[in-house]
Amino acid sequence: MTSTTLIPQELVRTTVKLTGEDGNAFSILGLTKRALKKAGNSQAVVDAYMEQATSGDYNHLLAVTMQFADVA
């Protein structure tokens, strides 16, 4: 399966600290969603992240997260 992540032009990149955190998918989704909101992104950007991040397996989630945010 190959898919293309569509990054909204209005995305305000932020940093998400995942190192040392619980590595389950729900934790990554929650941390990233909160970071995107805190950075001032619109609900449409957050929704785009959530839709794309949950459209595949765990590796897809990580790939989408790294395209929407800088992962530390």
PyMOL Python script that loads the backbone (N, CA, C, O; Angstrom):
from pymol import cmd

cmd.read_pdbstr("""\
ATOM      1  N   MET A   1       0.847  -1.181   0.000  1.00  0.00           N
ATOM      2  CA  MET A   1       0.000   0.000   0.000  1.00  0.00           C
ATOM      3  C   MET A   1       0.887   1.237   0.000  1.00  0.00           C
ATOM      4  O   MET A   1       1.723   1.401   0.888  1.00  0.00           O
ATOM      5  N   THR A   2       0.714   2.092  -0.971  1.00  0.00           N
ATOM      6  CA  THR A   2       1.412   3.358  -0.975  1.00  0.00           C
ATOM      7  C   THR A   2       0.386   4.459  -0.858  1.00  0.00           C
ATOM      8  O   THR A   2      -0.645   4.445  -1.531  1.00  0.00           O
ATOM      9  N   SER A   3       0.678   5.409   0.000  1.00  0.00           N
ATOM     10  CA  SER A   3      -0.238   6.521   0.166  1.00  0.00           C
ATOM     11  C   SER A   3       0.565   7.804   0.280  1.00  0.00           C
ATOM     12  O   SER A   3       1.721   7.798   0.705  1.00  0.00           O
ATOM     13  N   THR A   4      -0.055   8.880  -0.100  1.00  0.00           N
ATOM     14  CA  THR A   4       0.586  10.177  -0.036  1.00  0.00           C
ATOM     15  C   THR A   4      -0.066  10.971   1.077  1.00  0.00           C
ATOM     16  O   THR A   4      -1.290  11.071   1.154  1.00  0.00           O
ATOM     17  N   THR A   5       0.763  11.531   1.934  1.00  0.00           N
ATOM     18  CA  THR A   5       0.252  12.377   3.006  1.00  0.00           C
ATOM     19  C   THR A   5       0.063  13.776   2.454  1.00  0.00           C
ATOM     20  O   THR A   5       0.977  14.349   1.860  1.00  0.00           O
ATOM     21  N   LEU A   6      -1.116  14.318   2.650  1.00  0.00           N
ATOM     22  CA  LEU A   6      -1.419  15.668   2.197  1.00  0.00           C
ATOM     23  C   LEU A   6      -1.245  16.626   3.374  1.00  0.00           C
ATOM     24  O   LEU A   6      -2.010  16.593   4.337  1.00  0.00           O
ATOM     25  N   ILE A   7      -0.236  17.468   3.278  1.00  0.00           N
ATOM     26  CA  ILE A   7       0.076  18.408   4.345  1.00  0.00           C
ATOM     27  C   ILE A   7      -0.645  19.725   4.057  1.00  0.00           C
ATOM     28  O   ILE A   7      -0.420  20.327   3.008  1.00  0.00           O
ATOM     29  N   PRO A   8      -1.500  20.180   4.960  1.00  0.00           N
ATOM     30  CA  PRO A   8      -2.190  21.457   4.746  1.00  0.00           C
ATOM     31  C   PRO A   8      -1.185  22.603   4.660  1.00  0.00           C
ATOM     32  O   PRO A   8      -0.224  22.647   5.428  1.00  0.00           O
ATOM     33  N   GLN A   9      -1.404  23.526   3.731  1.00  0.00           N
ATOM     34  CA  GLN A   9      -0.499  24.665   3.561  1.00  0.00           C
ATOM     35  C   GLN A   9      -0.414  25.510   4.817  1.00  0.00           C
ATOM     36  O   GLN A   9       0.633  26.095   5.096  1.00  0.00           O
ATOM     37  N   GLU A  10      -1.489  25.584   5.574  1.00  0.00           N
ATOM     38  CA  GLU A  10      -1.524  26.442   6.757  1.00  0.00           C
ATOM     39  C   GLU A  10      -0.949  25.769   8.003  1.00  0.00           C
ATOM     40  O   GLU A  10      -1.060  26.311   9.102  1.00  0.00           O
ATOM     41  N   LEU A  11      -0.341  24.605   7.846  1.00  0.00           N
ATOM     42  CA  LEU A  11       0.234  23.880   8.982  1.00  0.00           C
ATOM     43  C   LEU A  11       1.286  24.720   9.692  1.00  0.00           C
ATOM     44  O   LEU A  11       2.194  25.259   9.059  1.00  0.00           O
ATOM     45  N   VAL A  12       1.157  24.828  11.009  1.00  0.00           N
ATOM     46  CA  VAL A  12       2.175  25.437  11.853  1.00  0.00           C
ATOM     47  C   VAL A  12       2.900  24.275  12.510  1.00  0.00           C
ATOM     48  O   VAL A  12       2.353  23.602  13.384  1.00  0.00           O
ATOM     49  N   ARG A  13       4.161  24.039  12.074  1.00  0.00           N
ATOM     50  CA  ARG A  13       4.916  22.897  12.608  1.00  0.00           C
ATOM     51  C   ARG A  13       5.233  23.124  14.078  1.00  0.00           C
ATOM     52  O   ARG A  13       5.417  24.253  14.532  1.00  0.00           O
ATOM     53  N   THR A  14       5.291  22.042  14.788  1.00  0.00           N
ATOM     54  CA  THR A  14       5.600  22.063  16.208  1.00  0.00           C
ATOM     55  C   THR A  14       6.496  20.874  16.509  1.00  0.00           C
ATOM     56  O   THR A  14       6.747  20.043  15.637  1.00  0.00           O
ATOM     57  N   THR A  15       6.969  20.794  17.725  1.00  0.00           N
ATOM     58  CA  THR A  15       7.793  19.662  18.142  1.00  0.00           C
ATOM     59  C   THR A  15       7.000  18.801  19.105  1.00  0.00           C
ATOM     60  O   THR A  15       6.358  19.309  20.024  1.00  0.00           O
ATOM     61  N   VAL A  16       7.048  17.501  18.892  1.00  0.00           N
ATOM     62  CA  VAL A  16       6.375  16.542  19.761  1.00  0.00           C
ATOM     63  C   VAL A  16       7.437  15.643  20.378  1.00  0.00           C
ATOM     64  O   VAL A  16       8.219  15.016  19.663  1.00  0.00           O
ATOM     65  N   LYS A  17       7.463  15.582  21.701  1.00  0.00           N
ATOM     66  CA  LYS A  17       8.438  14.738  22.381  1.00  0.00           C
ATOM     67  C   LYS A  17       7.837  13.349  22.563  1.00  0.00           C
ATOM     68  O   LYS A  17       6.939  13.150  23.381  1.00  0.00           O
ATOM     69  N   LEU A  18       8.340  12.399  21.796  1.00  0.00           N
ATOM     70  CA  LEU A  18       7.853  11.025  21.893  1.00  0.00           C
ATOM     71  C   LEU A  18       8.869  10.119  22.583  1.00  0.00           C
ATOM     72  O   LEU A  18       8.511   9.047  23.071  1.00  0.00           O
ATOM     73  N   THR A  19      10.120  10.537  22.627  1.00  0.00           N
ATOM     74  CA  THR A  19      11.159   9.743  23.266  1.00  0.00           C
ATOM     75  C   THR A  19      10.870   9.641  24.759  1.00  0.00           C
ATOM     76  O   THR A  19      10.675  10.648  25.439  1.00  0.00           O
ATOM     77  N   GLY A  20      10.847   8.414  25.254  1.00  0.00           N
ATOM     78  CA  GLY A  20      10.591   8.197  26.673  1.00  0.00           C
ATOM     79  C   GLY A  20       9.116   8.187  27.036  1.00  0.00           C
ATOM     80  O   GLY A  20       8.763   7.958  28.193  1.00  0.00           O
ATOM     81  N   GLU A  21       8.256   8.431  26.064  1.00  0.00           N
ATOM     82  CA  GLU A  21       6.810   8.409  26.296  1.00  0.00           C
ATOM     83  C   GLU A  21       6.274   7.021  25.991  1.00  0.00           C
ATOM     84  O   GLU A  21       6.967   6.184  25.412  1.00  0.00           O
ATOM     85  N   ASP A  22       5.046   6.793  26.383  1.00  0.00           N
ATOM     86  CA  ASP A  22       4.376   5.538  26.072  1.00  0.00           C
ATOM     87  C   ASP A  22       4.264   5.446  24.554  1.00  0.00           C
ATOM     88  O   ASP A  22       3.736   6.362  23.923  1.00  0.00           O
ATOM     89  N   GLY A  23       4.743   4.376  23.966  1.00  0.00           N
ATOM     90  CA  GLY A  23       4.802   4.252  22.518  1.00  0.00           C
ATOM     91  C   GLY A  23       3.555   3.697  21.860  1.00  0.00           C
ATOM     92  O   GLY A  23       3.614   3.269  20.707  1.00  0.00           O
ATOM     93  N   ASN A  24       2.427   3.691  22.556  1.00  0.00           N
ATOM     94  CA  ASN A  24       1.243   3.156  21.874  1.00  0.00           C
ATOM     95  C   ASN A  24       0.612   4.213  20.977  1.00  0.00           C
ATOM     96  O   ASN A  24       0.811   5.411  21.177  1.00  0.00           O
ATOM     97  N   ALA A  25      -0.137   3.766  20.008  1.00  0.00           N
ATOM     98  CA  ALA A  25      -0.701   4.646  18.986  1.00  0.00           C
ATOM     99  C   ALA A  25      -1.598   5.726  19.576  1.00  0.00           C
ATOM    100  O   ALA A  25      -1.551   6.872  19.127  1.00  0.00           O
ATOM    101  N   PHE A  26      -2.404   5.394  20.558  1.00  0.00           N
ATOM    102  CA  PHE A  26      -3.322   6.377  21.136  1.00  0.00           C
ATOM    103  C   PHE A  26      -2.558   7.488  21.848  1.00  0.00           C
ATOM    104  O   PHE A  26      -2.966   8.649  21.808  1.00  0.00           O
ATOM    105  N   SER A  27      -1.462   7.138  22.493  1.00  0.00           N
ATOM    106  CA  SER A  27      -0.634   8.129  23.159  1.00  0.00           C
ATOM    107  C   SER A  27      -0.006   9.077  22.139  1.00  0.00           C
ATOM    108  O   SER A  27       0.006  10.290  22.346  1.00  0.00           O
ATOM    109  N   ILE A  28       0.510   8.537  21.053  1.00  0.00           N
ATOM    110  CA  ILE A  28       1.119   9.357  20.005  1.00  0.00           C
ATOM    111  C   ILE A  28       0.077  10.283  19.382  1.00  0.00           C
ATOM    112  O   ILE A  28       0.351  11.463  19.159  1.00  0.00           O
ATOM    113  N   LEU A  29      -1.094   9.765  19.104  1.00  0.00           N
ATOM    114  CA  LEU A  29      -2.169  10.590  18.543  1.00  0.00           C
ATOM    115  C   LEU A  29      -2.527  11.739  19.481  1.00  0.00           C
ATOM    116  O   LEU A  29      -2.654  12.884  19.046  1.00  0.00           O
ATOM    117  N   GLY A  30      -2.687  11.436  20.756  1.00  0.00           N
ATOM    118  CA  GLY A  30      -3.071  12.454  21.727  1.00  0.00           C
ATOM    119  C   GLY A  30      -2.007  13.517  21.906  1.00  0.00           C
ATOM    120  O   GLY A  30      -2.317  14.709  21.924  1.00  0.00           O
ATOM    121  N   LEU A  31      -0.750  13.099  22.040  1.00  0.00           N
ATOM    122  CA  LEU A  31       0.345  14.062  22.208  1.00  0.00           C
ATOM    123  C   LEU A  31       0.467  14.979  20.995  1.00  0.00           C
ATOM    124  O   LEU A  31       0.649  16.188  21.135  1.00  0.00           O
ATOM    125  N   THR A  32       0.365  14.400  19.818  1.00  0.00           N
ATOM    126  CA  THR A  32       0.507  15.189  18.596  1.00  0.00           C
ATOM    127  C   THR A  32      -0.677  16.118  18.398  1.00  0.00           C
ATOM    128  O   THR A  32      -0.504  17.274  18.011  1.00  0.00           O
ATOM    129  N   LYS A  33      -1.865  15.629  18.657  1.00  0.00           N
ATOM    130  CA  LYS A  33      -3.067  16.457  18.521  1.00  0.00           C
ATOM    131  C   LYS A  33      -2.989  17.672  19.445  1.00  0.00           C
ATOM    132  O   LYS A  33      -3.278  18.793  19.027  1.00  0.00           O
ATOM    133  N   ARG A  34      -2.601  17.449  20.696  1.00  0.00           N
ATOM    134  CA  ARG A  34      -2.475  18.562  21.653  1.00  0.00           C
ATOM    135  C   ARG A  34      -1.388  19.546  21.216  1.00  0.00           C
ATOM    136  O   ARG A  34      -1.567  20.759  21.325  1.00  0.00           O
ATOM    137  N   ALA A  35      -0.266  19.024  20.724  1.00  0.00           N
ATOM    138  CA  ALA A  35       0.832  19.898  20.293  1.00  0.00           C
ATOM    139  C   ALA A  35       0.422  20.742  19.087  1.00  0.00           C
ATOM    140  O   ALA A  35       0.759  21.924  19.013  1.00  0.00           O
ATOM    141  N   LEU A  36      -0.298  20.145  18.152  1.00  0.00           N
ATOM    142  CA  LEU A  36      -0.757  20.899  16.985  1.00  0.00           C
ATOM    143  C   LEU A  36      -1.705  22.016  17.399  1.00  0.00           C
ATOM    144  O   LEU A  36      -1.605  23.137  16.899  1.00  0.00           O
ATOM    145  N   LYS A  37      -2.624  21.715  18.312  1.00  0.00           N
ATOM    146  CA  LYS A  37      -3.555  22.736  18.802  1.00  0.00           C
ATOM    147  C   LYS A  37      -2.812  23.846  19.540  1.00  0.00           C
ATOM    148  O   LYS A  37      -3.089  25.027  19.333  1.00  0.00           O
ATOM    149  N   LYS A  38      -1.873  23.468  20.396  1.00  0.00           N
ATOM    150  CA  LYS A  38      -1.114  24.442  21.185  1.00  0.00           C
ATOM    151  C   LYS A  38      -0.300  25.367  20.291  1.00  0.00           C
ATOM    152  O   LYS A  38      -0.091  26.531  20.632  1.00  0.00           O
ATOM    153  N   ALA A  39       0.161  24.859  19.147  1.00  0.00           N
ATOM    154  CA  ALA A  39       0.944  25.660  18.200  1.00  0.00           C
ATOM    155  C   ALA A  39       0.070  26.645  17.426  1.00  0.00           C
ATOM    156  O   ALA A  39       0.586  27.490  16.694  1.00  0.00           O
ATOM    157  N   GLY A  40      -1.252  26.539  17.584  1.00  0.00           N
ATOM    158  CA  GLY A  40      -2.157  27.475  16.930  1.00  0.00           C
ATOM    159  C   GLY A  40      -2.763  26.988  15.634  1.00  0.00           C
ATOM    160  O   GLY A  40      -3.312  27.785  14.874  1.00  0.00           O
ATOM    161  N   ASN A  41      -2.676  25.706  15.366  1.00  0.00           N
ATOM    162  CA  ASN A  41      -3.268  25.158  14.150  1.00  0.00           C
ATOM    163  C   ASN A  41      -4.789  25.166  14.235  1.00  0.00           C
ATOM    164  O   ASN A  41      -5.371  25.050  15.314  1.00  0.00           O
ATOM    165  N   SER A  42      -5.412  25.304  13.074  1.00  0.00           N
ATOM    166  CA  SER A  42      -6.871  25.281  13.007  1.00  0.00           C
ATOM    167  C   SER A  42      -7.382  23.857  13.237  1.00  0.00           C
ATOM    168  O   SER A  42      -6.623  22.891  13.163  1.00  0.00           O
ATOM    169  N   GLN A  43      -8.660  23.752  13.514  1.00  0.00           N
ATOM    170  CA  GLN A  43      -9.270  22.443  13.695  1.00  0.00           C
ATOM    171  C   GLN A  43      -9.169  21.621  12.417  1.00  0.00           C
ATOM    172  O   GLN A  43      -9.067  20.396  12.472  1.00  0.00           O
ATOM    173  N   ALA A  44      -9.198  22.293  11.263  1.00  0.00           N
ATOM    174  CA  ALA A  44      -9.082  21.589   9.982  1.00  0.00           C
ATOM    175  C   ALA A  44      -7.721  20.902   9.852  1.00  0.00           C
ATOM    176  O   ALA A  44      -7.639  19.792   9.327  1.00  0.00           O
ATOM    177  N   VAL A  45      -6.664  21.545  10.320  1.00  0.00           N
ATOM    178  CA  VAL A  45      -5.327  20.946  10.283  1.00  0.00           C
ATOM    179  C   VAL A  45      -5.266  19.747  11.222  1.00  0.00           C
ATOM    180  O   VAL A  45      -4.743  18.692  10.862  1.00  0.00           O
ATOM    181  N   VAL A  46      -5.802  19.916  12.424  1.00  0.00           N
ATOM    182  CA  VAL A  46      -5.816  18.820  13.399  1.00  0.00           C
ATOM    183  C   VAL A  46      -6.625  17.642  12.856  1.00  0.00           C
ATOM    184  O   VAL A  46      -6.214  16.489  12.987  1.00  0.00           O
ATOM    185  N   ASP A  47      -7.770  17.935  12.251  1.00  0.00           N
ATOM    186  CA  ASP A  47      -8.599  16.879  11.665  1.00  0.00           C
ATOM    187  C   ASP A  47      -7.874  16.164  10.536  1.00  0.00           C
ATOM    188  O   ASP A  47      -7.974  14.944  10.407  1.00  0.00           O
ATOM    189  N   ALA A  48      -7.137  16.922   9.709  1.00  0.00           N
ATOM    190  CA  ALA A  48      -6.378  16.317   8.614  1.00  0.00           C
ATOM    191  C   ALA A  48      -5.319  15.372   9.172  1.00  0.00           C
ATOM    192  O   ALA A  48      -5.117  14.277   8.645  1.00  0.00           O
ATOM    193  N   TYR A  49      -4.643  15.797  10.241  1.00  0.00           N
ATOM    194  CA  TYR A  49      -3.649  14.917  10.876  1.00  0.00           C
ATOM    195  C   TYR A  49      -4.310  13.638  11.379  1.00  0.00           C
ATOM    196  O   TYR A  49      -3.843  12.536  11.090  1.00  0.00           O
ATOM    197  N   MET A  50      -5.394  13.788  12.129  1.00  0.00           N
ATOM    198  CA  MET A  50      -6.055  12.629  12.722  1.00  0.00           C
ATOM    199  C   MET A  50      -6.563  11.661  11.648  1.00  0.00           C
ATOM    200  O   MET A  50      -6.413  10.446  11.780  1.00  0.00           O
ATOM    201  N   GLU A  51      -7.151  12.194  10.606  1.00  0.00           N
ATOM    202  CA  GLU A  51      -7.684  11.341   9.531  1.00  0.00           C
ATOM    203  C   GLU A  51      -6.560  10.553   8.855  1.00  0.00           C
ATOM    204  O   GLU A  51      -6.680   9.350   8.627  1.00  0.00           O
ATOM    205  N   GLN A  52      -5.478  11.244   8.543  1.00  0.00           N
ATOM    206  CA  GLN A  52      -4.387  10.588   7.834  1.00  0.00           C
ATOM    207  C   GLN A  52      -3.594   9.651   8.746  1.00  0.00           C
ATOM    208  O   GLN A  52      -3.172   8.576   8.319  1.00  0.00           O
ATOM    209  N   ALA A  53      -3.393  10.058   9.995  1.00  0.00           N
ATOM    210  CA  ALA A  53      -2.596   9.246  10.922  1.00  0.00           C
ATOM    211  C   ALA A  53      -3.291   7.933  11.277  1.00  0.00           C
ATOM    212  O   ALA A  53      -2.631   6.938  11.577  1.00  0.00           O
ATOM    213  N   THR A  54      -4.607   7.935  11.243  1.00  0.00           N
ATOM    214  CA  THR A  54      -5.363   6.732  11.610  1.00  0.00           C
ATOM    215  C   THR A  54      -5.778   5.897  10.403  1.00  0.00           C
ATOM    216  O   THR A  54      -6.572   4.965  10.532  1.00  0.00           O
ATOM    217  N   SER A  55      -5.243   6.231   9.234  1.00  0.00           N
ATOM    218  CA  SER A  55      -5.667   5.524   8.021  1.00  0.00           C
ATOM    219  C   SER A  55      -4.746   4.369   7.640  1.00  0.00           C
ATOM    220  O   SER A  55      -4.823   3.858   6.522  1.00  0.00           O
ATOM    221  N   GLY A  56      -3.889   3.962   8.543  1.00  0.00           N
ATOM    222  CA  GLY A  56      -2.978   2.868   8.237  1.00  0.00           C
ATOM    223  C   GLY A  56      -2.499   2.190   9.500  1.00  0.00           C
ATOM    224  O   GLY A  56      -3.140   2.262  10.549  1.00  0.00           O
ATOM    225  N   ASP A  57      -1.362   1.531   9.382  1.00  0.00           N
ATOM    226  CA  ASP A  57      -0.812   0.806  10.526  1.00  0.00           C
ATOM    227  C   ASP A  57       0.066   1.723  11.386  1.00  0.00           C
ATOM    228  O   ASP A  57       0.130   2.931  11.154  1.00  0.00           O
ATOM    229  N   TYR A  58       0.731   1.146  12.366  1.00  0.00           N
ATOM    230  CA  TYR A  58       1.556   1.904  13.314  1.00  0.00           C
ATOM    231  C   TYR A  58       2.682   2.657  12.595  1.00  0.00           C
ATOM    232  O   TYR A  58       2.957   3.813  12.919  1.00  0.00           O
ATOM    233  N   ASN A  59       3.324   2.021  11.637  1.00  0.00           N
ATOM    234  CA  ASN A  59       4.397   2.683  10.897  1.00  0.00           C
ATOM    235  C   ASN A  59       3.870   3.877  10.101  1.00  0.00           C
ATOM    236  O   ASN A  59       4.543   4.901   9.981  1.00  0.00           O
ATOM    237  N   HIS A  60       2.668   3.736   9.565  1.00  0.00           N
ATOM    238  CA  HIS A  60       2.041   4.845   8.845  1.00  0.00           C
ATOM    239  C   HIS A  60       1.769   5.996   9.816  1.00  0.00           C
ATOM    240  O   HIS A  60       2.000   7.158   9.480  1.00  0.00           O
ATOM    241  N   LEU A  61       1.291   5.684  10.993  1.00  0.00           N
ATOM    242  CA  LEU A  61       1.052   6.701  12.027  1.00  0.00           C
ATOM    243  C   LEU A  61       2.337   7.473  12.309  1.00  0.00           C
ATOM    244  O   LEU A  61       2.318   8.703  12.365  1.00  0.00           O
ATOM    245  N   LEU A  62       3.439   6.774  12.485  1.00  0.00           N
ATOM    246  CA  LEU A  62       4.712   7.439  12.766  1.00  0.00           C
ATOM    247  C   LEU A  62       5.148   8.317  11.594  1.00  0.00           C
ATOM    248  O   LEU A  62       5.625   9.433  11.801  1.00  0.00           O
ATOM    249  N   ALA A  63       4.989   7.824  10.371  1.00  0.00           N
ATOM    250  CA  ALA A  63       5.385   8.584   9.187  1.00  0.00           C
ATOM    251  C   ALA A  63       4.570   9.873   9.061  1.00  0.00           C
ATOM    252  O   ALA A  63       5.128  10.936   8.786  1.00  0.00           O
ATOM    253  N   VAL A  64       3.260   9.783   9.259  1.00  0.00           N
ATOM    254  CA  VAL A  64       2.401  10.966   9.174  1.00  0.00           C
ATOM    255  C   VAL A  64       2.757  11.946  10.285  1.00  0.00           C
ATOM    256  O   VAL A  64       2.829  13.152  10.049  1.00  0.00           O
ATOM    257  N   THR A  65       2.979  11.441  11.486  1.00  0.00           N
ATOM    258  CA  THR A  65       3.333  12.302  12.610  1.00  0.00           C
ATOM    259  C   THR A  65       4.610  13.078  12.310  1.00  0.00           C
ATOM    260  O   THR A  65       4.699  14.268  12.611  1.00  0.00           O
ATOM    261  N   MET A  66       5.596  12.409  11.719  1.00  0.00           N
ATOM    262  CA  MET A  66       6.857  13.089  11.398  1.00  0.00           C
ATOM    263  C   MET A  66       6.708  14.100  10.274  1.00  0.00           C
ATOM    264  O   MET A  66       7.546  14.989  10.127  1.00  0.00           O
ATOM    265  N   GLN A  67       5.646  13.975   9.473  1.00  0.00           N
ATOM    266  CA  GLN A  67       5.409  14.961   8.424  1.00  0.00           C
ATOM    267  C   GLN A  67       4.658  16.181   8.947  1.00  0.00           C
ATOM    268  O   GLN A  67       4.758  17.267   8.376  1.00  0.00           O
ATOM    269  N   PHE A  68       3.917  16.006  10.014  1.00  0.00           N
ATOM    270  CA  PHE A  68       3.174  17.112  10.597  1.00  0.00           C
ATOM    271  C   PHE A  68       3.927  17.822  11.716  1.00  0.00           C
ATOM    272  O   PHE A  68       3.633  18.974  12.034  1.00  0.00           O
ATOM    273  N   ALA A  69       4.901  17.133  12.314  1.00  0.00           N
ATOM    274  CA  ALA A  69       5.607  17.714  13.460  1.00  0.00           C
ATOM    275  C   ALA A  69       7.051  17.211  13.496  1.00  0.00           C
ATOM    276  O   ALA A  69       7.384  16.171  12.927  1.00  0.00           O
ATOM    277  N   ASP A  70       7.887  17.975  14.174  1.00  0.00           N
ATOM    278  CA  ASP A  70       9.253  17.543  14.432  1.00  0.00           C
ATOM    279  C   ASP A  70       9.198  16.650  15.656  1.00  0.00           C
ATOM    280  O   ASP A  70       8.691  17.055  16.702  1.00  0.00           O
ATOM    281  N   VAL A  71       9.713  15.444  15.532  1.00  0.00           N
ATOM    282  CA  VAL A  71       9.636  14.465  16.622  1.00  0.00           C
ATOM    283  C   VAL A  71      10.953  14.465  17.380  1.00  0.00           C
ATOM    284  O   VAL A  71      12.029  14.315  16.801  1.00  0.00           O
ATOM    285  N   ALA A  72      10.838  14.638  18.685  1.00  0.00           N
ATOM    286  CA  ALA A  72      12.037  14.631  19.544  1.00  0.00           C
ATOM    287  C   ALA A  72      12.007  13.426  20.437  1.00  0.00           C
ATOM    288  O   ALA A  72      12.920  13.227  21.238  1.00  0.00           O
TER     289      ALA A  72
END
""", "prot")
cmd.dss("prot")
cmd.show_as("cartoon", "prot")
cmd.util.cbc("prot")
cmd.orient("prot")
